[in-house]
Amino acid sequence: METRIAIIGIIVHNLESAKEINKILHHYNQYIVGRMGIPYKEKGLSVMSIVMDAPSDIIGAVSGKLGMLPDVNVKTVYSK
């Protein structure tokens, strides 16, 4: 199956969501190329970026599951 490169940008407004985020990312870890998380204490949030190499439906599933979490904003950018 053909894969695509994607970046999932995540802003976490409530750090209690971190456990669920990590659970989702762990489930799809075979598709994750890298991840970066930056706590922004002054604003009380965290910013994450996840680089994936996966089929489009897998990337969509990860983005969708993350986006359904409370106080979590997600945007995904796909390669051509």
N, C-alpha and C positions, 0 to 999 in steps of 0.2 A: 504494500500500500504506500502511496506517495505521502511524503511528509512535508511540512512547512515549518519555517522558523517564525516564531511569534514572541512578542514581549507582552507580558501581562503586567500592567501597572496597578498597584493596590495602595489605597490609602485607608488606614485603620484608625477610626476615631475612638474606638473603645478597645483597650488592650486585652480585655477579657475574651475577645474574639480570636486571640492568637492561637489558643489551643485547637480550635476548629480549623483555622487556616492551616496550621502545621499538619493536622490529620489529613486534610485534603491533599496537600502537597506531597506528603509521604506516600499516599496511595498512588500518585502518578509520578513518583520519583524517577522511574526509568526514562521518562521523556524530558526531564528537566536538565538543561545544560548548565545553568548557573542561577544563583539567586543572590539578591543583595537587599538587606533591610537597614533602614536608617531610622533610629528613634529621634523624634523631633520634640524633645521635652518641653520646650517653650510653648508649643502649641498643643501639647497633650495628645499627640498622635504619632503614628509610624508610617513610613513610606517604604514600599517594597517594589522590587522589580524581579520578575521571573522570566528567564529565557527558556523557551521550549523548542524542541524539534520533534514534532508529532503530527499525526493525521489531523486534519481540520476538525473532525468531530470530537477528538480527544481534547484539543485546545478549547473548543467551545464548551465542552462538559466542565472542564476545570474553571473556566471563566464564569460559567453559569452558577456553579456550586459556590464559588467564592462570592459572587455578586448577591446571592440570596442571604448571606450572613448579615445580621444586624450591624449597623454602624461600619460597614465595609463598602467602599466604592472601588469599582474595577473597570478598567478599559483595556482593550486588547488591540495590538497592532500586528498585522500579518505581513510576511514577506510576499512578494509577487510570485 
